């Protein structure tokens, strides 16, 4: 195993990484502990707006990218990550595990993690928040 993991976000907070707060910092640390290299996928502003509401995101994508990259646990960011995680992305980055936090908001008709679940590499993690 290469130790590469990916935090592919799903829900507000864990998906938008809008206004990085202590809970999200703890989550990134827990995600990094799942492997040696952490890749974080960040959605486009329009995607965040669609599932979270017209007032979001508070920070534009570029600001969110800088905030996440400034975190010592993050090795790489995928800017404008697809909402539904694709096999091509997993293969391109040679991902061993895809993680998501336990806190979720909203109702979604599709499972963005279907491919990761099918491959047996999906894991929910508890960051303690």
N, C-alpha and C positions, 0 to 999 in steps of 0.2 A: 504494500500500500504506500502510495506517495505522500499520504498525510494531507492531501489537498481537500479542503472543505469549502462549502459555499453557503452563505446565508442568503437565500433567495427569498426576499420578503413577500408577504401576503397581505397583511392587514395594516391599517394606519398605525403609525409608531414603528412597528417592525418592518413596514414596507416603505413608507415614505422617508423615514429617518429625518422627519421634519422637527427641527429644534431638538438637537441631541441633548438628552437629559440623563441623569444618573442611572435610571432604569435601562435605557438603551446602551449606555456604556457597559453596564454589568452584563447585558445580553451579548454584546460583542466579545467581551472577555470569555464568557461561557462558550460562545461559538468557536472562538479561537482554540479553546481547550479540546475541541473535538478533532483537531488536526494541527499541522504545522504551518499551514498557509491558508489565510482567510480571504475569500473573494466575496464582496458584497454587491448584490445587484440593486440598483436604484431605478425606480420607475420615473418615466417622464412626468412632468407636472400635470398634463392632461389626464393621465391614468389615475394619479392621486386625487385629482379633482373629481373624477367620475365616481370613485368609490367612497370618498370621504366628504365631498360636498364642495359647493362653490367658493367657500372661503379658504380652501386649502389647495396646495400646500402654503404654509406661511412663508417659507423660504423657497426661492426658485431652485431648480435642479443644480445649478452651478454652486450655490451656497451649500446645499446639502452634500454635494460631492466633496467639497473642501472640508466640511465638518467631519464627515466619515473618514476621509483620508488622514485627517489629523489624529485620529485615534490610533494608538500604538499597536492595537491588536489587528488592524486591517492592513492587509498586504496589497490588495488591488480592488478597484471598483469597476463594475460594468455600468457605464452610463447609459440610461435609457433601456434598461433591461426589459425583456418581454414579460408581460404579466403571466403568461403561461410558459413555464420553464420548458424549453425544448431540448430534445435529445442532442441536437447539434451543439448547444451551449455546454451541456455536460461533457460531451465528447471532446470538444475543443479545449476545455480547461482540465480535462482528465479528472473530474470531480469524484471523490470517494464518498462524500456524505453531504446531504443538503439538510440544513437545519432551519427550524422555525421556533420561535418562542411560544409559550403557552397562552399568552394574552392575545385575544383576537377580537376584532370588532367587525360588524357588518355581516351581510348575508351575500354569499357569492354562489352563482349557479354552476360555475366550473371549478374544478380542482386544479389550481396552478401547479400542483406538485404531482400530478398523475404519473408522469414519466419517472420521477424519482421514486415514487411508491412502487411502481412496477419493477424497477430495478433493485428494490430493497435497500436503497441508500437514503431514505427519508427518515429524519429523526426530529422529534419535538424535544426541546431542552428547557429546563427551568433555570432561569438566571437568579432566582431568589427574590424577584420583585413581582 
